[in-house]
């Protein structure tokens, strides 16, 4: 009887640990305009990244100002197994996850610093960069 009880208890624990919010991140989960809600550098809250934004588009284009040069950039991204790779002269690998609060949490490292960006849907549409001075980088 004790073995049956332990078996049932084990199955309940295993089932409850598989929550619906642990599903793999898909492109549809990141597409859209995102603005910074809060940022952390090496575990400490920072205000130096206050204007960071991402505009992930269908078809793997991204418009952002978060890169090693902290300049506006129009490039491509790839999402695979919860990792975003943003192409550029210094490709950026970012671990990404969505929260139940409709936030996009991005974790990466740049120049020996660890960053955690908590992004929220942008309140205003992010303006497109003019095509004549647009820097499109493929990282190849």
N, C-alpha and C positions, 0 to 999 in steps of 0.2 A: 504494500500500500504506500509505504514511504517513497519507493522508487517511482511509482506512478505520479505521486504528488510533485516530486522533484522534476520529473520529466515535463509535466504540464507547466510548472513554474518556469522552467527553462525556456519553453516555447513561447510563453507570454512575454518574457524579458526580451527574447530575440525578436519577436514580432513588434514590440513597442519601440525597439531601437531603430527600426526601419521607418522613420517618419517621412511624410510626403514632401517635406522641404529639403530632403537630402537627394532629390533627383538631380541628374546631370544638368548643368547649365546649357541652354541652347541659344542660338543666335537671337531668337525672338525675345529672350529674356534680357538682352543687352541693347537691342535696337532702340534708338531714341536719343533725346537730348538729356544729358546728365550734368548737374552742377554739384560742386563740392559742398557737403554739409559740415564735415569736420575732417581734419587730417592729423596724422601722427607720424613723427619722424623719430626712429629709434625708440618707440614706445611712449614718447612725450608729445602732447598736443602741440601743434604748431599753427601759426596764422600766416606763415609765409606763402602758403599755397592757396590762399583764399579765393583766387579767381580761376582755379583749374576747372576745366570742363571737357566733356567728351560728347561727340555726336556720332554714335554708331549707326551706320546705314545698312539697309538690306544690300546684299551683294558685296560685302566685306570692305567698304570704304569707311574711314574714320577721320573726323576733323577734331583736333585736340590741341591743347597747349601744354600738355604734360609729356615732356621728353627731356633728354639730357641737356638740351640747349634752352629749354623753357620758352620756345618760340611756337607760334601758330604753325600747325602742320596738317596737311591733307595727305593721307597715306592709306594703307590697307591694314586689315587685321585678320587674324585667324583665331577661331575659338575651337579648342580641342581639349576634352577631358577637364573642363573647368579652368583651363589656362588660355588667356588671351596673349597673342603675340602681335605686337604692333611693329610694323616694318619701319625702317628708317636707317640713317647712317649708323645708329647704335640700336639695333632691334631691342625692343622692350618686352620682357616676359612678365606677365601679371597673373597672379592667382585671383580668380574672380568667383564671387558667390552672391546670390540674392538672399535677402532676409525677408522675414514675414512682414516687416514694416515697409516693404517696397523700396528698399535701399539696395544699392549695388556696392559691395565691399571689394576693393581692389588692394592687393598686397604685392609689393615688388621691392626691388633694391636698385638704387642708383648711386654710383660712386661711394661704395661701402656704407651707405645709409639704407636702413629699412623703412619703407613707407607703407602706411595703411591709409587709404582714402575711402571715406564713407560718402558715397554719392547718392543724391536724390534726384528724382525727375525734375528737370529744369522748369522754373516757373515761367520763363519766357523762352521762345525759340532762339537757338544759337544761330547768329547770322552766318551765312556762307561766306567763305573767303572768295574774293574776286578771282576768276579763272586766269586772268592775264598774269597775275603775280603769284599764282598758286604753286607751291612746291609739292610735287607729287613724288614720293619716294617709295621705292619698292624694296629696298634693302638687298638687292641682288647685285 
